[in-house]
Amino acid sequence: PLPHTNNNGTPTNQLGLEAGAVSSHSIGSTMSTALPGTGGRAGKRRRRRPPSHYQPKAASETAAEERFLQQAIQNSKLDKGRPADGKVAVPWGPVFYPTKEDFQGNPLDYFEKVCRPIAERYGICKIVPPEGWNPAPFCVKTESKERFQTKLQVLHRLQEGISYGDGVEYNVSEYLQVAGRRTQEWKAKYYPDHDLLSRHVDSLEKTGVSENKNNKSNHNKKRFLPENLERDFWDIVETHTRQVTVEYGNDVDSAQFGSAFPLSQRGRAVNGTLDEEKVNAPEPEFGTPEYYQETYWNLNNMPTAPGSVLRHVKVGINGINVPWMYYGSLFTTFAYHNEDNYLYSVNYHHRGAPKQWYGVPGHEEAADGLEKVFKSYLSMKMRDVPDLLHHITTMFSPRLLQNADVPVCKLVQYEGEYIVTFPRAFHGGFSYGPNAGEAVNFGSHDWIKFGADANERYRSFARPAVFSHDRLTLTLSNHLEDQTSYYACKLLLDELERVVKEELELRKKLLANGVRDVSDMINLPKNKVDQLDEKSAAYDDKRLCHACKHVCFFSAVACECSQMKVSCLRHSHFMCRCPPEKKYFMIWSPNEELDTTVENLRHHCQGLKEKEGIKDEVTAPKAPTSVPSSDEPLGVKHAPLPPLGPGAEKDQAWHKDDEIPTGFILS
């Protein structure tokens, strides 16, 4: 059939509803020249300028200047206590050291059992692979004729929330060569004695001679080290003493330019292949070439690892279940943000100079605290751009967070190391030189409560989600075989009951107000609840609420006055001025189907409870749902983070003598 006809050839609108099925209406200083002929003093006289009359500024211009002055005064109160040496004293986050056996298994199990109980309060953690880990070769298409667009970042204006401009287009090899030269230039200009001092330190260590502490401290300040570059970065951002711009190769499509990891042949990667003979073969041994293809520690495969909610998302979504590549240079910045739909994220550092990370926990007090700081520091800007935080273009010192009692930690990520971020955890940072990294999302079953909060946040800003939360909730509820833990199942059940209850109550209310149920008169395609594929995603894009951009998955309200508009049940009264009698339901999930799905999940959950011998009711932790208001006092109360997270001291000792590479080896 044609795009706008059904199987019988009858014209339909974009959602598959037959035209005319409901009613006859369509559903669908100048230096003056010397006076001529004069000389001497007379020739040097200026022409008399006419008196300048007072020109009042436009009211809007005066108001804008007043707002910016007030903002500057307010920010000076927030930005207090900057140390004279510019050092950023931030606690170090946790570092974990899994074994080969851990790397032979499912990374989600390791995150859940080992990392989350400790690291969730930090928001981020680092994972150092075991000895022998080496996923070579570097699989990126480095010499491709295709080029990616870079983003031009003005570092001395990162605190202003301005958008990035477009930088030069490069292929991978070209970008990394330019990044290397720029890093070498900074080192030669500001740290010319680094190499000499490094050889001096090495010779002292070999002879066993201890250097005077003061001398050592003075020498270290002249070396090209992370702690000095961190100070340089925040000097640029906060004091504006130097004007610096950089080009960042972020969000580079791995499907087009290649992932640095090899692709699976067992159907584990969205862009991989499926060899039927290998699907049921034993898992390859750690360190073998096939292992790096098939291990779930490979970022192409992690979204589909057992226990990941994204394994049912079969359509490729860049940056979500298809990794993005990130090509950095000295001081290229990834601004504060949390992940789409508040998912977990994992970032792997393939090659090059280290990255500096800062993390804020995802719990309600900390996340709301960061947002309050953001809104206070950029309150004038956010009057015009309320969703500025989602633009990922603003970076401010962790000192501002500390001044507001918001917990923040830091980590330095080196080659071959992972950084994991937790749901709703804000994170940001910058690079210390040319490097290549890769990142993707995943979600364990405890994510569902954060996903609900992200969904509400997006609706409040009329921002479309990357996938429908309602669809994923229903899809997970139809895969009972994946629900093997009572705790995880109870979280899912609570969320399903919540969305279904709201859906059915609003249907009843709108029916009572006169909105018609024409389910018997129209034939809509059924919702596909086994997976989210390309066709389903395309259909979801057609049924976004005109007001809040929520995917109307269960049902929508339409009106005879428009063939294009639909509304979620919350916002039908914003759609048009027509009376309720002109409006009607489009229902994809009937009441009985929703009730049956809830009952089946409830029964399965009860079975898991009995199997695990749980007698007392387990209360699932509630998702953070409050959005901080601008009139609330700034600052939150919480237990402070220790100066060194678990494993951090070992990590610092390990990297104590590491040199920052200023070049990049592709082979």
Helices and strands as residue ranges (DSSP letters): H 40-43, H 59-78, E 95-96, H 100-104, H 107-110, I 111-115, H 116-119, E 124-127, E 148-154, G 155-160, E 165-170, H 172-190, H 194-207, H 213-220, H 226-239, E 245-253, H 254-257, H 276-279, H 289-294, G 302-304, G 309-312, E 324-328, E 333-337, G 340-342, E 344-352, E 355-360, H 364-377, H 379-384, G 388-391, H 398-403, E 409-413, E 418-421, E 426-431, E 435-442, G 445-447, H 448-461, H 469-477, G 480-482, H 486-512, E 516-517, H 534-540, E 555-559, G 572-574, G 580-582, E 583-587, H 591-611, H 648-654
